[in-house]
Amino acid sequence: MTWAHPIVWISLAIFVVLLLRALAVVRRERHDERGAEPGTGYHVIDSSYFSGGGGGGHQSQFRVPRDPQEYAKGFVPRSKDRKE
């Protein structure tokens, strides 16, 4: 297969179009605000899984602190406080 083959040019054209589209989406969404405003209290995240059919599944809720410092404390190992 050589570079003059039409399939190569069509594939390259599709790749360029997809690349340009991906760059446009990333550029457009770059300045969208993500996350949540810090504050007091908690965010409640509902996590549900159902296998469908006759039963099975799992449902739980997670509480995530709005305060960034309190949130960060959740990532510190408990053994950090102990002197070993």
mmCIF file of the N, C-alpha and C atoms, coordinates in Angstrom:
data_MODEL
# 
_entry.id   MODEL 
# 
loop_
_atom_site.group_PDB 
_atom_site.id 
_atom_site.type_symbol 
_atom_site.label_atom_id 
_atom_site.label_alt_id 
_atom_site.label_comp_id 
_atom_site.label_asym_id 
_atom_site.label_entity_id 
_atom_site.label_seq_id 
_atom_site.pdbx_PDB_ins_code 
_atom_site.Cartn_x 
_atom_site.Cartn_y 
_atom_site.Cartn_z 
_atom_site.occupancy 
_atom_site.B_iso_or_equiv 
_atom_site.pdbx_formal_charge 
_atom_site.auth_seq_id 
_atom_site.auth_comp_id 
_atom_site.auth_asym_id 
_atom_site.auth_atom_id 
_atom_site.pdbx_PDB_model_num 
ATOM 1   N N  . MET A 1 1  ? 0.849   -1.170  0.000  1.00 0.00 ? 1  MET A N  1 
ATOM 2   C CA . MET A 1 1  ? 0.000   0.000   0.000  1.00 0.00 ? 1  MET A CA 1 
ATOM 3   C C  . MET A 1 1  ? 0.899   1.239   0.000  1.00 0.00 ? 1  MET A C  1 
ATOM 4   N N  . THR A 1 2  ? 0.587   2.169   -0.832 1.00 0.00 ? 2  THR A N  1 
ATOM 5   C CA . THR A 1 2  ? 1.396   3.374   -0.947 1.00 0.00 ? 2  THR A CA 1 
ATOM 6   C C  . THR A 1 2  ? 0.590   4.587   -0.479 1.00 0.00 ? 2  THR A C  1 
ATOM 7   N N  . TRP A 1 3  ? 1.254   5.728   -0.391 1.00 0.00 ? 3  TRP A N  1 
ATOM 8   C CA . TRP A 1 3  ? 0.591   6.958   0.025  1.00 0.00 ? 3  TRP A CA 1 
ATOM 9   C C  . TRP A 1 3  ? -0.416  7.452   -1.008 1.00 0.00 ? 3  TRP A C  1 
ATOM 10  N N  . ALA A 1 4  ? -0.305  6.985   -2.225 1.00 0.00 ? 4  ALA A N  1 
ATOM 11  C CA . ALA A 1 4  ? -1.211  7.440   -3.277 1.00 0.00 ? 4  ALA A CA 1 
ATOM 12  C C  . ALA A 1 4  ? -2.543  6.688   -3.246 1.00 0.00 ? 4  ALA A C  1 
ATOM 13  N N  . HIS A 1 5  ? -2.649  5.679   -2.415 1.00 0.00 ? 5  HIS A N  1 
ATOM 14  C CA . HIS A 1 5  ? -3.873  4.880   -2.353 1.00 0.00 ? 5  HIS A CA 1 
ATOM 15  C C  . HIS A 1 5  ? -5.008  5.724   -1.750 1.00 0.00 ? 5  HIS A C  1 
ATOM 16  N N  . PRO A 1 6  ? -6.212  5.678   -2.344 1.00 0.00 ? 6  PRO A N  1 
ATOM 17  C CA . PRO A 1 6  ? -7.324  6.519   -1.867 1.00 0.00 ? 6  PRO A CA 1 
ATOM 18  C C  . PRO A 1 6  ? -7.726  6.234   -0.414 1.00 0.00 ? 6  PRO A C  1 
ATOM 19  N N  . ILE A 1 7  ? -7.601  5.007   0.037  1.00 0.00 ? 7  ILE A N  1 
ATOM 20  C CA . ILE A 1 7  ? -7.989  4.673   1.408  1.00 0.00 ? 7  ILE A CA 1 
ATOM 21  C C  . ILE A 1 7  ? -7.099  5.414   2.409  1.00 0.00 ? 7  ILE A C  1 
ATOM 22  N N  . VAL A 1 8  ? -5.831  5.571   2.085  1.00 0.00 ? 8  VAL A N  1 
ATOM 23  C CA . VAL A 1 8  ? -4.918  6.299   2.967  1.00 0.00 ? 8  VAL A CA 1 
ATOM 24  C C  . VAL A 1 8  ? -5.363  7.749   3.082  1.00 0.00 ? 8  VAL A C  1 
ATOM 25  N N  . TRP A 1 9  ? -5.708  8.390   1.966  1.00 0.00 ? 9  TRP A N  1 
ATOM 26  C CA . TRP A 1 9  ? -6.124  9.790   1.986  1.00 0.00 ? 9  TRP A CA 1 
ATOM 27  C C  . TRP A 1 9  ? -7.459  9.969   2.700  1.00 0.00 ? 9  TRP A C  1 
ATOM 28  N N  . ILE A 1 10 ? -8.376  9.042   2.498  1.00 0.00 ? 10 ILE A N  1 
ATOM 29  C CA . ILE A 1 10 ? -9.673  9.115   3.190  1.00 0.00 ? 10 ILE A CA 1 
ATOM 30  C C  . ILE A 1 10 ? -9.476  8.942   4.693  1.00 0.00 ? 10 ILE A C  1 
ATOM 31  N N  . SER A 1 11 ? -8.629  7.996   5.079  1.00 0.00 ? 11 SER A N  1 
ATOM 32  C CA . SER A 1 11 ? -8.350  7.769   6.501  1.00 0.00 ? 11 SER A CA 1 
ATOM 33  C C  . SER A 1 11 ? -7.711  8.999   7.132  1.00 0.00 ? 11 SER A C  1 
ATOM 34  N N  . LEU A 1 12 ? -6.762  9.606   6.434  1.00 0.00 ? 12 LEU A N  1 
ATOM 35  C CA . LEU A 1 12 ? -6.125  10.818  6.950  1.00 0.00 ? 12 LEU A CA 1 
ATOM 36  C C  . LEU A 1 12 ? -7.124  11.969  7.074  1.00 0.00 ? 12 LEU A C  1 
ATOM 37  N N  . ALA A 1 13 ? -8.017  12.092  6.102  1.00 0.00 ? 13 ALA A N  1 
ATOM 38  C CA . ALA A 1 13 ? -9.023  13.155  6.152  1.00 0.00 ? 13 ALA A CA 1 
ATOM 39  C C  . ALA A 1 13 ? -9.955  12.946  7.348  1.00 0.00 ? 13 ALA A C  1 
ATOM 40  N N  . ILE A 1 14 ? -10.384 11.708  7.590  1.00 0.00 ? 14 ILE A N  1 
ATOM 41  C CA . ILE A 1 14 ? -11.248 11.421  8.736  1.00 0.00 ? 14 ILE A CA 1 
ATOM 42  C C  . ILE A 1 14 ? -10.502 11.721  10.032 1.00 0.00 ? 14 ILE A C  1 
ATOM 43  N N  . PHE A 1 15 ? -9.240  11.339  10.112 1.00 0.00 ? 15 PHE A N  1 
ATOM 44  C CA . PHE A 1 15 ? -8.445  11.599  11.312 1.00 0.00 ? 15 PHE A CA 1 
ATOM 45  C C  . PHE A 1 15 ? -8.321  13.098  11.575 1.00 0.00 ? 15 PHE A C  1 
ATOM 46  N N  . VAL A 1 16 ? -8.077  13.870  10.537 1.00 0.00 ? 16 VAL A N  1 
ATOM 47  C CA . VAL A 1 16 ? -7.933  15.323  10.701 1.00 0.00 ? 16 VAL A CA 1 
ATOM 48  C C  . VAL A 1 16 ? -9.252  15.939  11.169 1.00 0.00 ? 16 VAL A C  1 
ATOM 49  N N  . VAL A 1 17 ? -10.365 15.507  10.607 1.00 0.00 ? 17 VAL A N  1 
ATOM 50  C CA . VAL A 1 17 ? -11.671 16.036  11.012 1.00 0.00 ? 17 VAL A CA 1 
ATOM 51  C C  . VAL A 1 17 ? -11.939 15.697  12.476 1.00 0.00 ? 17 VAL A C  1 
ATOM 52  N N  . LEU A 1 18 ? -11.662 14.456  12.890 1.00 0.00 ? 18 LEU A N  1 
ATOM 53  C CA . LEU A 1 18 ? -11.865 14.068  14.287 1.00 0.00 ? 18 LEU A CA 1 
ATOM 54  C C  . LEU A 1 18 ? -10.949 14.843  15.231 1.00 0.00 ? 18 LEU A C  1 
ATOM 55  N N  . LEU A 1 19 ? -9.719  15.053  14.817 1.00 0.00 ? 19 LEU A N  1 
ATOM 56  C CA . LEU A 1 19 ? -8.773  15.799  15.638 1.00 0.00 ? 19 LEU A CA 1 
ATOM 57  C C  . LEU A 1 19 ? -9.235  17.252  15.813 1.00 0.00 ? 19 LEU A C  1 
ATOM 58  N N  . LEU A 1 20 ? -9.653  17.882  14.734 1.00 0.00 ? 20 LEU A N  1 
ATOM 59  C CA . LEU A 1 20 ? -10.131 19.261  14.814 1.00 0.00 ? 20 LEU A CA 1 
ATOM 60  C C  . LEU A 1 20 ? -11.386 19.367  15.678 1.00 0.00 ? 20 LEU A C  1 
ATOM 61  N N  . ARG A 1 21 ? -12.271 18.390  15.561 1.00 0.00 ? 21 ARG A N  1 
ATOM 62  C CA . ARG A 1 21 ? -13.492 18.378  16.382 1.00 0.00 ? 21 ARG A CA 1 
ATOM 63  C C  . ARG A 1 21 ? -13.146 18.221  17.860 1.00 0.00 ? 21 ARG A C  1 
ATOM 64  N N  . ALA A 1 22 ? -12.220 17.328  18.177 1.00 0.00 ? 22 ALA A N  1 
ATOM 65  C CA . ALA A 1 22 ? -11.813 17.127  19.571 1.00 0.00 ? 22 ALA A CA 1 
ATOM 66  C C  . ALA A 1 22 ? -11.182 18.391  20.136 1.00 0.00 ? 22 ALA A C  1 
ATOM 67  N N  . LEU A 1 23 ? -10.341 19.040  19.370 1.00 0.00 ? 23 LEU A N  1 
ATOM 68  C CA . LEU A 1 23 ? -9.716  20.288  19.828 1.00 0.00 ? 23 LEU A CA 1 
ATOM 69  C C  . LEU A 1 23 ? -10.758 21.378  20.056 1.00 0.00 ? 23 LEU A C  1 
ATOM 70  N N  . ALA A 1 24 ? -11.767 21.450  19.187 1.00 0.00 ? 24 ALA A N  1 
ATOM 71  C CA . ALA A 1 24 ? -12.816 22.456  19.344 1.00 0.00 ? 24 ALA A CA 1 
ATOM 72  C C  . ALA A 1 24 ? -13.622 22.205  20.614 1.00 0.00 ? 24 ALA A C  1 
ATOM 73  N N  . VAL A 1 25 ? -13.926 20.949  20.911 1.00 0.00 ? 25 VAL A N  1 
ATOM 74  C CA . VAL A 1 25 ? -14.690 20.620  22.117 1.00 0.00 ? 25 VAL A CA 1 
ATOM 75  C C  . VAL A 1 25 ? -13.880 20.947  23.361 1.00 0.00 ? 25 VAL A C  1 
ATOM 76  N N  . VAL A 1 26 ? -12.613 20.578  23.369 1.00 0.00 ? 26 VAL A N  1 
ATOM 77  C CA . VAL A 1 26 ? -11.757 20.867  24.529 1.00 0.00 ? 26 VAL A CA 1 
ATOM 78  C C  . VAL A 1 26 ? -11.636 22.364  24.733 1.00 0.00 ? 26 VAL A C  1 
ATOM 79  N N  . ARG A 1 27 ? -11.470 23.104  23.670 1.00 0.00 ? 27 ARG A N  1 
ATOM 80  C CA . ARG A 1 27 ? -11.327 24.557  23.771 1.00 0.00 ? 27 ARG A CA 1 
ATOM 81  C C  . ARG A 1 27 ? -12.609 25.209  24.287 1.00 0.00 ? 27 ARG A C  1 
ATOM 82  N N  . ARG A 1 28 ? -13.765 24.720  23.823 1.00 0.00 ? 28 ARG A N  1 
ATOM 83  C CA . ARG A 1 28 ? -15.036 25.288  24.238 1.00 0.00 ? 28 ARG A CA 1 
ATOM 84  C C  . ARG A 1 28 ? -15.328 24.993  25.707 1.00 0.00 ? 28 ARG A C  1 
ATOM 85  N N  . GLU A 1 29 ? -14.966 23.790  26.181 1.00 0.00 ? 29 GLU A N  1 
ATOM 86  C CA . GLU A 1 29 ? -15.280 23.385  27.547 1.00 0.00 ? 29 GLU A CA 1 
ATOM 87  C C  . GLU A 1 29 ? -14.196 23.776  28.545 1.00 0.00 ? 29 GLU A C  1 
ATOM 88  N N  . ARG A 1 30 ? -13.131 24.371  28.103 1.00 0.00 ? 30 ARG A N  1 
ATOM 89  C CA . ARG A 1 30 ? -12.011 24.710  28.984 1.00 0.00 ? 30 ARG A CA 1 
ATOM 90  C C  . ARG A 1 30 ? -12.436 25.640  30.102 1.00 0.00 ? 30 ARG A C  1 
ATOM 91  N N  . HIS A 1 31 ? -13.304 26.585  29.820 1.00 0.00 ? 31 HIS A N  1 
ATOM 92  C CA . HIS A 1 31 ? -13.652 27.603  30.803 1.00 0.00 ? 31 HIS A CA 1 
ATOM 93  C C  . HIS A 1 31 ? -14.951 27.302  31.538 1.00 0.00 ? 31 HIS A C  1 
ATOM 94  N N  . ASP A 1 32 ? -15.543 26.153  31.292 1.00 0.00 ? 32 ASP A N  1 
ATOM 95  C CA . ASP A 1 32 ? -16.733 25.782  32.050 1.00 0.00 ? 32 ASP A CA 1 
ATOM 96  C C  . ASP A 1 32 ? -16.331 25.530  33.497 1.00 0.00 ? 32 ASP A C  1 
ATOM 97  N N  . GLU A 1 33 ? -17.145 26.024  34.395 1.00 0.00 ? 33 GLU A N  1 
ATOM 98  C CA . GLU A 1 33 ? -16.833 25.811  35.803 1.00 0.00 ? 33 GLU A CA 1 
ATOM 99  C C  . GLU A 1 33 ? -17.155 24.374  36.173 1.00 0.00 ? 33 GLU A C  1 
ATOM 100 N N  . ARG A 1 34 ? -16.255 23.782  36.916 1.00 0.00 ? 34 ARG A N  1 
ATOM 101 C CA . ARG A 1 34 ? -16.446 22.424  37.395 1.00 0.00 ? 34 ARG A CA 1 
ATOM 102 C C  . ARG A 1 34 ? -16.341 22.433  38.895 1.00 0.00 ? 34 ARG A C  1 
ATOM 103 N N  . GLY A 1 35 ? -16.833 21.392  39.490 1.00 0.00 ? 35 GLY A N  1 
ATOM 104 C CA . GLY A 1 35 ? -16.743 21.288  40.931 1.00 0.00 ? 35 GLY A CA 1 
ATOM 105 C C  . GLY A 1 35 ? -17.868 22.056  41.598 1.00 0.00 ? 35 GLY A C  1 
ATOM 106 N N  . ALA A 1 36 ? -17.673 22.358  42.858 1.00 0.00 ? 36 ALA A N  1 
ATOM 107 C CA . ALA A 1 36 ? -18.687 23.045  43.639 1.00 0.00 ? 36 ALA A CA 1 
ATOM 108 C C  . ALA A 1 36 ? -18.031 24.132  44.465 1.00 0.00 ? 36 ALA A C  1 
ATOM 109 N N  . GLU A 1 37 ? -18.817 25.100  44.831 1.00 0.00 ? 37 GLU A N  1 
ATOM 110 C CA . GLU A 1 37 ? -18.330 26.172  45.674 1.00 0.00 ? 37 GLU A CA 1 
ATOM 111 C C  . GLU A 1 37 ? -18.030 25.637  47.067 1.00 0.00 ? 37 GLU A C  1 
ATOM 112 N N  . PRO A 1 38 ? -16.908 26.045  47.676 1.00 0.00 ? 38 PRO A N  1 
ATOM 113 C CA . PRO A 1 38 ? -16.631 25.618  49.036 1.00 0.00 ? 38 PRO A CA 1 
ATOM 114 C C  . PRO A 1 38 ? -17.629 26.248  50.004 1.00 0.00 ? 38 PRO A C  1 
ATOM 115 N N  . GLY A 1 39 ? -17.812 25.583  51.125 1.00 0.00 ? 39 GLY A N  1 
ATOM 116 C CA . GLY A 1 39 ? -18.736 26.102  52.123 1.00 0.00 ? 39 GLY A CA 1 
ATOM 117 C C  . GLY A 1 39 ? -18.826 25.154  53.294 1.00 0.00 ? 39 GLY A C  1 
ATOM 118 N N  . THR A 1 40 ? -19.942 25.182  53.964 1.00 0.00 ? 40 THR A N  1 
ATOM 119 C CA . THR A 1 40 ? -20.149 24.289  55.101 1.00 0.00 ? 40 THR A CA 1 
ATOM 120 C C  . THR A 1 40 ? -21.133 23.209  54.698 1.00 0.00 ? 40 THR A C  1 
ATOM 121 N N  . GLY A 1 41 ? -21.163 22.163  55.483 1.00 0.00 ? 41 GLY A N  1 
ATOM 122 C CA . GLY A 1 41 ? -22.087 21.075  55.200 1.00 0.00 ? 41 GLY A CA 1 
ATOM 123 C C  . GLY A 1 41 ? -21.468 20.037  54.283 1.00 0.00 ? 41 GLY A C  1 
ATOM 124 N N  . TYR A 1 42 ? -22.324 19.256  53.663 1.00 0.00 ? 42 TYR A N  1 
ATOM 125 C CA . TYR A 1 42 ? -21.873 18.133  52.856 1.00 0.00 ? 42 TYR A CA 1 
ATOM 126 C C  . TYR A 1 42 ? -22.642 18.073  51.536 1.00 0.00 ? 42 TYR A C  1 
ATOM 127 N N  . HIS A 1 43 ? -21.984 17.521  50.525 1.00 0.00 ? 43 HIS A N  1 
ATOM 128 C CA . HIS A 1 43 ? -22.661 17.097  49.309 1.00 0.00 ? 43 HIS A CA 1 
ATOM 129 C C  . HIS A 1 43 ? -23.069 15.656  49.542 1.00 0.00 ? 43 HIS A C  1 
ATOM 130 N N  . VAL A 1 44 ? -24.226 15.260  49.070 1.00 0.00 ? 44 VAL A N  1 
ATOM 131 C CA . VAL A 1 44 ? -24.657 13.870  49.185 1.00 0.00 ? 44 VAL A CA 1 
ATOM 132 C C  . VAL A 1 44 ? -24.654 13.273  47.784 1.00 0.00 ? 44 VAL A C  1 
ATOM 133 N N  . ILE A 1 45 ? -23.865 12.215  47.610 1.00 0.00 ? 45 ILE A N  1 
ATOM 134 C CA . ILE A 1 45 ? -23.743 11.553  46.316 1.00 0.00 ? 45 ILE A CA 1 
ATOM 135 C C  . ILE A 1 45 ? -24.435 10.204  46.417 1.00 0.00 ? 45 ILE A C  1 
ATOM 136 N N  . ASP A 1 46 ? -25.391 9.984   45.536 1.00 0.00 ? 46 ASP A N  1 
ATOM 137 C CA . ASP A 1 46 ? -26.143 8.729   45.518 1.00 0.00 ? 46 ASP A CA 1 
ATOM 138 C C  . ASP A 1 46 ? -25.509 7.798   44.502 1.00 0.00 ? 46 ASP A C  1 
ATOM 139 N N  . SER A 1 47 ? -25.154 6.600   44.949 1.00 0.00 ? 47 SER A N  1 
ATOM 140 C CA . SER A 1 47 ? -24.552 5.607   44.070 1.00 0.00 ? 47 SER A CA 1 
ATOM 141 C C  . SER A 1 47 ? -25.442 4.373   44.061 1.00 0.00 ? 47 SER A C  1 
ATOM 142 N N  . SER A 1 48 ? -26.051 4.093   42.924 1.00 0.00 ? 48 SER A N  1 
ATOM 143 C CA . SER A 1 48 ? -26.976 2.966   42.831 1.00 0.00 ? 48 SER A CA 1 
ATOM 144 C C  . SER A 1 48 ? -26.575 2.048   41.689 1.00 0.00 ? 48 SER A C  1 
ATOM 145 N N  . TYR A 1 49 ? -26.709 0.752   41.949 1.00 0.00 ? 49 TYR A N  1 
ATOM 146 C CA . TYR A 1 49 ? -26.455 -0.247  40.909 1.00 0.00 ? 49 TYR A CA 1 
ATOM 147 C C  . TYR A 1 49 ? -27.537 -1.301  41.002 1.00 0.00 ? 49 TYR A C  1 
ATOM 148 N N  . PHE A 1 50 ? -28.197 -1.570  39.904 1.00 0.00 ? 50 PHE A N  1 
ATOM 149 C CA . PHE A 1 50 ? -29.188 -2.628  39.857 1.00 0.00 ? 50 PHE A CA 1 
ATOM 150 C C  . PHE A 1 50 ? -28.858 -3.524  38.677 1.00 0.00 ? 50 PHE A C  1 
ATOM 151 N N  . SER A 1 51 ? -28.821 -4.831  38.949 1.00 0.00 ? 51 SER A N  1 
ATOM 152 C CA . SER A 1 51 ? -28.433 -5.762  37.894 1.00 0.00 ? 51 SER A CA 1 
ATOM 153 C C  . SER A 1 51 ? -29.567 -6.061  36.942 1.00 0.00 ? 51 SER A C  1 
ATOM 154 N N  . GLY A 1 52 ? -30.759 -5.600  37.249 1.00 0.00 ? 52 GLY A N  1 
ATOM 155 C CA . GLY A 1 52 ? -31.888 -5.822  36.365 1.00 0.00 ? 52 GLY A CA 1 
ATOM 156 C C  . GLY A 1 52 ? -32.512 -7.181  36.605 1.00 0.00 ? 52 GLY A C  1 
ATOM 157 N N  . GLY A 1 53 ? -33.586 -7.439  35.913 1.00 0.00 ? 53 GLY A N  1 
ATOM 158 C CA . GLY A 1 53 ? -34.230 -8.730  36.053 1.00 0.00 ? 53 GLY A CA 1 
ATOM 159 C C  . GLY A 1 53 ? -34.888 -8.907  37.406 1.00 0.00 ? 53 GLY A C  1 
ATOM 160 N N  . GLY A 1 54 ? -34.677 -10.092 37.980 1.00 0.00 ? 54 GLY A N  1 
ATOM 161 C CA . GLY A 1 54 ? -35.371 -10.481 39.197 1.00 0.00 ? 54 GLY A CA 1 
ATOM 162 C C  . GLY A 1 54 ? -34.794 -9.949  40.485 1.00 0.00 ? 54 GLY A C  1 
ATOM 163 N N  . GLY A 1 55 ? -33.740 -9.236  40.450 1.00 0.00 ? 55 GLY A N  1 
ATOM 164 C CA . GLY A 1 55 ? -33.237 -8.714  41.711 1.00 0.00 ? 55 GLY A CA 1 
ATOM 165 C C  . GLY A 1 55 ? -31.760 -8.423  41.657 1.00 0.00 ? 55 GLY A C  1 
ATOM 166 N N  . GLY A 1 56 ? -31.234 -8.155  42.810 1.00 0.00 ? 56 GLY A N  1 
ATOM 167 C CA . GLY A 1 56 ? -29.825 -7.832  42.901 1.00 0.00 ? 56 GLY A CA 1 
ATOM 168 C C  . GLY A 1 56 ? -29.596 -6.354  42.721 1.00 0.00 ? 56 GLY A C  1 
ATOM 169 N N  . GLY A 1 57 ? -28.529 -5.896  43.274 1.00 0.00 ? 57 GLY A N  1 
ATOM 170 C CA . GLY A 1 57 ? -28.198 -4.493  43.142 1.00 0.00 ? 57 GLY A CA 1 
ATOM 171 C C  . GLY A 1 57 ? -27.627 -3.964  44.433 1.00 0.00 ? 57 GLY A C  1 
ATOM 172 N N  . HIS A 1 58 ? -27.255 -2.721  44.396 1.00 0.00 ? 58 HIS A N  1 
ATOM 173 C CA . HIS A 1 58 ? -26.640 -2.094  45.558 1.00 0.00 ? 58 HIS A CA 1 
ATOM 174 C C  . HIS A 1 58 ? -26.939 -0.606  45.509 1.00 0.00 ? 58 HIS A C  1 
ATOM 175 N N  . GLN A 1 59 ? -27.263 -0.058  46.668 1.00 0.00 ? 59 GLN A N  1 
ATOM 176 C CA . GLN A 1 59 ? -27.522 1.370   46.745 1.00 0.00 ? 59 GLN A CA 1 
ATOM 177 C C  . GLN A 1 59 ? -26.828 1.921   47.978 1.00 0.00 ? 59 GLN A C  1 
ATOM 178 N N  . SER A 1 60 ? -26.143 3.032   47.812 1.00 0.00 ? 60 SER A N  1 
ATOM 179 C CA . SER A 1 60 ? -25.495 3.677   48.941 1.00 0.00 ? 60 SER A CA 1 
ATOM 180 C C  . SER A 1 60 ? -25.382 5.172   48.676 1.00 0.00 ? 60 SER A C  1 
ATOM 181 N N  . GLN A 1 61 ? -25.121 5.906   49.746 1.00 0.00 ? 61 GLN A N  1 
ATOM 182 C CA . GLN A 1 61 ? -24.921 7.333   49.642 1.00 0.00 ? 61 GLN A CA 1 
ATOM 183 C C  . GLN A 1 61 ? -23.597 7.696   50.303 1.00 0.00 ? 61 GLN A C  1 
ATOM 184 N N  . PHE A 1 62 ? -22.928 8.675   49.728 1.00 0.00 ? 62 PHE A N  1 
ATOM 185 C CA . PHE A 1 62 ? -21.664 9.160   50.265 1.00 0.00 ? 62 PHE A CA 1 
ATOM 186 C C  . PHE A 1 62 ? -21.836 10.621  50.633 1.00 0.00 ? 62 PHE A C  1 
ATOM 187 N N  . ARG A 1 63 ? -21.279 10.991  51.762 1.00 0.00 ? 63 ARG A N  1 
ATOM 188 C CA . ARG A 1 63 ? -21.286 12.396  52.172 1.00 0.00 ? 63 ARG A CA 1 
ATOM 189 C C  . ARG A 1 63 ? -19.880 12.949  51.968 1.00 0.00 ? 63 ARG A C  1 
ATOM 190 N N  . VAL A 1 64 ? -19.786 14.001  51.187 1.00 0.00 ? 64 VAL A N  1 
ATOM 191 C CA . VAL A 1 64 ? -18.502 14.625  50.881 1.00 0.00 ? 64 VAL A CA 1 
ATOM 192 C C  . VAL A 1 64 ? -18.521 16.042  51.442 1.00 0.00 ? 64 VAL A C  1 
ATOM 193 N N  . PRO A 1 65 ? -17.543 16.379  52.298 1.00 0.00 ? 65 PRO A N  1 
ATOM 194 C CA . PRO A 1 65 ? -17.544 17.722  52.875 1.00 0.00 ? 65 PRO A CA 1 
ATOM 195 C C  . PRO A 1 65 ? -17.341 18.812  51.822 1.00 0.00 ? 65 PRO A C  1 
ATOM 196 N N  . ARG A 1 66 ? -18.009 19.939  52.016 1.00 0.00 ? 66 ARG A N  1 
ATOM 197 C CA . ARG A 1 66 ? -17.843 21.083  51.120 1.00 0.00 ? 66 ARG A CA 1 
ATOM 198 C C  . ARG A 1 66 ? -16.570 21.863  51.430 1.00 0.00 ? 66 ARG A C  1 
ATOM 199 N N  . ASP A 1 67 ? -16.090 21.760  52.666 1.00 0.00 ? 67 ASP A N  1 
ATOM 200 C CA . ASP A 1 67 ? -14.891 22.479  53.083 1.00 0.00 ? 67 ASP A CA 1 
ATOM 201 C C  . ASP A 1 67 ? -13.660 21.779  52.501 1.00 0.00 ? 67 ASP A C  1 
ATOM 202 N N  . PRO A 1 68 ? -12.843 22.480  51.701 1.00 0.00 ? 68 PRO A N  1 
ATOM 203 C CA . PRO A 1 68 ? -11.682 21.839  51.072 1.00 0.00 ? 68 PRO A CA 1 
ATOM 204 C C  . PRO A 1 68 ? -10.688 21.261  52.079 1.00 0.00 ? 68 PRO A C  1 
ATOM 205 N N  . GLN A 1 69 ? -10.503 21.923  53.223 1.00 0.00 ? 69 GLN A N  1 
ATOM 206 C CA . GLN A 1 69 ? -9.558  21.413  54.215 1.00 0.00 ? 69 GLN A CA 1 
ATOM 207 C C  . GLN A 1 69 ? -10.069 20.125  54.848 1.00 0.00 ? 69 GLN A C  1 
ATOM 208 N N  . GLU A 1 70 ? -11.358 20.081  55.143 1.00 0.00 ? 70 GLU A N  1 
ATOM 209 C CA . GLU A 1 70 ? -11.937 18.872  55.719 1.00 0.00 ? 70 GLU A CA 1 
ATOM 210 C C  . GLU A 1 70 ? -11.912 17.735  54.698 1.00 0.00 ? 70 GLU A C  1 
ATOM 211 N N  . TYR A 1 71 ? -12.149 18.060  53.445 1.00 0.00 ? 71 TYR A N  1 
ATOM 212 C CA . TYR A 1 71 ? -12.100 17.060  52.374 1.00 0.00 ? 71 TYR A CA 1 
ATOM 213 C C  . TYR A 1 71 ? -10.688 16.476  52.261 1.00 0.00 ? 71 TYR A C  1 
ATOM 214 N N  . ALA A 1 72 ? -9.674  17.327  52.337 1.00 0.00 ? 72 ALA A N  1 
ATOM 215 C CA . ALA A 1 72 ? -8.287  16.876  52.209 1.00 0.00 ? 72 ALA A CA 1 
ATOM 216 C C  . ALA A 1 72 ? -7.884  15.973  53.375 1.00 0.00 ? 72 ALA A C  1 
ATOM 217 N N  . LYS A 1 73 ? -8.448  16.200  54.550 1.00 0.00 ? 73 LYS A N  1 
ATOM 218 C CA . LYS A 1 73 ? -8.122  15.365  55.705 1.00 0.00 ? 73 LYS A CA 1 
ATOM 219 C C  . LYS A 1 73 ? -8.506  13.910  55.476 1.00 0.00 ? 73 LYS A C  1 
ATOM 220 N N  . GLY A 1 74 ? -9.468  13.671  54.623 1.00 0.00 ? 74 GLY A N  1 
ATOM 221 C CA . GLY A 1 74 ? -9.889  12.304  54.328 1.00 0.00 ? 74 GLY A CA 1 
ATOM 222 C C  . GLY A 1 74 ? -8.836  11.498  53.595 1.00 0.00 ? 74 GLY A C  1 
ATOM 223 N N  . PHE A 1 75 ? -7.832  12.147  53.038 1.00 0.00 ? 75 PHE A N  1 
ATOM 224 C CA . PHE A 1 75 ? -6.787  11.456  52.288 1.00 0.00 ? 75 PHE A CA 1 
ATOM 225 C C  . PHE A 1 75 ? -5.525  11.214  53.114 1.00 0.00 ? 75 PHE A C  1 
ATOM 226 N N  . VAL A 1 76 ? -5.508  11.720  54.345 1.00 0.00 ? 76 VAL A N  1 
ATOM 227 C CA . VAL A 1 76 ? -4.347  11.530  55.211 1.00 0.00 ? 76 VAL A CA 1 
ATOM 228 C C  . VAL A 1 76 ? -4.510  10.195  55.934 1.00 0.00 ? 76 VAL A C  1 
ATOM 229 N N  . PRO A 1 77 ? -3.511  9.314   55.874 1.00 0.00 ? 77 PRO A N  1 
ATOM 230 C CA . PRO A 1 77 ? -3.629  8.023   56.555 1.00 0.00 ? 77 PRO A CA 1 
ATOM 231 C C  . PRO A 1 77 ? -3.794  8.207   58.062 1.00 0.00 ? 77 PRO A C  1 
ATOM 232 N N  . ARG A 1 78 ? -4.539  7.312   58.687 1.00 0.00 ? 78 ARG A N  1 
ATOM 233 C CA . ARG A 1 78 ? -4.764  7.417   60.127 1.00 0.00 ? 78 ARG A CA 1 
ATOM 234 C C  . ARG A 1 78 ? -3.476  7.219   60.910 1.00 0.00 ? 78 ARG A C  1 
ATOM 235 N N  . SER A 1 79 ? -2.526  6.465   60.379 1.00 0.00 ? 79 SER A N  1 
ATOM 236 C CA . SER A 1 79 ? -1.271  6.229   61.073 1.00 0.00 ? 79 SER A CA 1 
ATOM 237 C C  . SER A 1 79 ? -0.407  7.487   61.094 1.00 0.00 ? 79 SER A C  1 
ATOM 238 N N  . LYS A 1 80 ? -0.776  8.520   60.371 1.00 0.00 ? 80 LYS A N  1 
ATOM 239 C CA . LYS A 1 80 ? -0.007  9.760   60.323 1.00 0.00 ? 80 LYS A CA 1 
ATOM 240 C C  . LYS A 1 80 ? 0.054   10.431  61.694 1.00 0.00 ? 80 LYS A C  1 
ATOM 241 N N  . ASP A 1 81 ? -1.018  10.314  62.483 1.00 0.00 ? 81 ASP A N  1 
ATOM 242 C CA . ASP A 1 81 ? -1.071  10.958  63.794 1.00 0.00 ? 81 ASP A CA 1 
ATOM 243 C C  . ASP A 1 81 ? -0.210  10.237  64.830 1.00 0.00 ? 81 ASP A C  1 
ATOM 244 N N  . ARG A 1 82 ? -0.003  8.954   64.644 1.00 0.00 ? 82 ARG A N  1 
ATOM 245 C CA . ARG A 1 82 ? 0.756   8.173   65.634 1.00 0.00 ? 82 ARG A CA 1 
ATOM 246 C C  . ARG A 1 82 ? 2.239   8.331   65.425 1.00 0.00 ? 82 ARG A C  1 
ATOM 247 N N  . LYS A 1 83 ? 2.975   8.348   66.516 1.00 0.00 ? 83 LYS A N  1 
ATOM 248 C CA . LYS A 1 83 ? 4.440   8.399   66.455 1.00 0.00 ? 83 LYS A CA 1 
ATOM 249 C C  . LYS A 1 83 ? 4.951   6.968   66.554 1.00 0.00 ? 83 LYS A C  1 
ATOM 250 N N  . GLU A 1 84 ? 5.576   6.509   65.476 1.00 0.00 ? 84 GLU A N  1 
ATOM 251 C CA . GLU A 1 84 ? 6.089   5.134   65.488 1.00 0.00 ? 84 GLU A CA 1 
ATOM 252 C C  . GLU A 1 84 ? 7.594   5.123   65.300 1.00 0.00 ? 84 GLU A C  1 
# 
